[in-house]
């Protein structure tokens, strides 16, 4: 697990399934449901013991929707200022073709954004 987390340090946090598939491709685990369930248990123990950071793994099954709210007018102005700083034109507008990156699973989206957006 340590090698997997070190290998993907720039893409953290990983999902447990990503760690599992990495360990399968490394030949450490076999692709069986029981090895996945055992990995879930082991990762839980290593997180609780402090051996690995809680922030190193994420759970994409929880989806939250919260209304946009501000602490006051200054907070709203700061959000507008940040939105202006983040503004960018669609670099593919008017092009005959459009580049897209697709993923089979939501767990890979953060990693794909890291490498595909620049």
C-alpha positions as CSV (number, residue, x, y, z in Angstrom):
1,X,0.0,0.0,0.0
2,X,2.8,2.4,0.9
3,X,4.3,1.9,-2.6
4,X,1.0,2.6,-4.3
5,X,0.4,5.7,-2.3
6,X,3.9,6.9,-3.0
7,X,3.6,6.1,-6.7
8,X,0.4,8.2,-7.0
9,X,1.3,10.9,-4.5
10,X,0.6,13.6,-7.0
11,X,-2.9,12.2,-7.7
12,X,-4.0,11.7,-4.0
13,X,-6.5,11.1,-2.7
14,X,-7.2,7.7,-4.3
15,X,-10.2,5.5,-4.0
16,X,-9.9,2.1,-2.4
17,X,-10.7,0.6,-5.7
18,X,-7.8,2.4,-7.4
19,X,-5.5,1.1,-4.7
20,X,-6.9,-2.4,-5.2
21,X,-6.4,-2.4,-9.0
22,X,-2.8,-1.1,-8.5
23,X,-2.1,-3.9,-6.1
24,X,-3.6,-6.4,-8.6
25,X,-1.4,-5.0,-11.4
26,X,1.6,-5.2,-9.1
27,X,0.9,-8.9,-8.5
28,X,0.3,-8.3,-4.8
29,X,-3.4,-9.3,-4.8
30,X,-5.6,-11.4,-7.0
31,X,-8.8,-10.0,-8.5
32,X,-11.3,-11.6,-6.2
33,X,-14.1,-10.0,-4.2
34,X,-12.6,-11.3,-0.9
35,X,-9.3,-9.6,-1.6
36,X,-11.1,-6.3,-2.1
37,X,-13.1,-6.8,1.1
38,X,-9.9,-7.6,3.0
39,X,-8.2,-4.5,1.6
40,X,-11.1,-2.4,2.8
41,X,-10.5,-3.8,6.3
42,X,-6.8,-3.3,6.2
43,X,-7.0,0.2,4.9
44,X,-9.5,1.0,7.6
45,X,-7.1,-0.3,10.3
46,X,-4.1,1.6,8.8
47,X,-6.1,4.8,8.7
48,X,-7.3,4.5,12.3
49,X,-3.8,3.6,13.5
50,X,-2.4,6.7,11.8
51,X,-0.1,4.6,9.6
52,X,-1.6,6.3,6.5
53,X,-3.3,9.7,6.4
54,X,-7.1,9.8,6.2
55,X,-6.8,12.3,3.4
56,X,-4.9,9.8,1.2
57,X,-8.1,8.0,0.4
58,X,-11.5,9.2,-0.7
59,X,-15.0,7.8,-1.0
60,X,-16.8,8.9,-4.1
61,X,-20.1,7.3,-3.1
62,X,-21.1,10.2,-1.0
63,X,-22.7,13.0,-3.0
64,X,-23.8,16.2,-1.4
65,X,-25.6,19.1,-2.8
66,X,-25.4,22.3,-0.7
67,X,-26.9,25.7,-1.6
68,X,-24.6,28.5,-2.5
69,X,-24.5,30.9,0.5
70,X,-22.2,33.7,1.7
71,X,-21.2,35.0,5.1
72,X,-21.9,38.5,4.0
73,X,-21.3,41.1,1.2
74,X,-17.5,40.9,1.6
75,X,-17.6,37.1,1.2
76,X,-19.8,37.5,-1.9
77,X,-17.3,40.0,-3.4
78,X,-14.4,37.7,-2.7
79,X,-16.2,34.9,-4.5
80,X,-16.9,37.1,-7.5
81,X,-13.2,38.2,-7.5
82,X,-12.2,34.5,-7.4
83,X,-14.6,33.7,-10.3
84,X,-13.0,36.5,-12.3
85,X,-9.5,35.1,-11.7
86,X,-10.7,31.6,-12.7
87,X,-12.3,32.9,-15.9
88,X,-11.1,31.4,-19.2
89,X,-12.4,31.3,-22.7
90,X,-13.4,28.0,-24.3
91,X,-10.2,27.2,-26.2
92,X,-12.1,24.9,-28.5
93,X,-14.9,27.3,-29.4
94,X,-15.3,27.5,-33.2
95,X,-13.1,24.4,-33.9
96,X,-14.4,21.7,-36.2
97,X,-13.5,19.0,-33.7
98,X,-13.6,18.9,-29.9
99,X,-11.3,17.0,-27.6
100,X,-12.9,15.1,-24.7
101,X,-11.6,12.8,-22.0
102,X,-13.9,10.1,-20.8
103,X,-13.6,7.9,-17.7
104,X,-15.3,4.6,-16.9
105,X,-15.5,5.6,-13.2
106,X,-16.0,8.8,-11.2
107,X,-13.0,7.8,-9.1
108,X,-10.6,8.7,-11.9
109,X,-12.0,12.2,-12.6
110,X,-9.6,14.1,-10.3
111,X,-6.5,12.3,-11.7
112,X,-7.7,12.9,-15.3
113,X,-8.2,16.6,-14.6
114,X,-4.7,16.8,-13.2
115,X,-3.1,15.5,-16.3
116,X,-5.6,16.6,-19.0
117,X,-6.5,20.1,-18.1
118,X,-3.1,21.8,-18.6
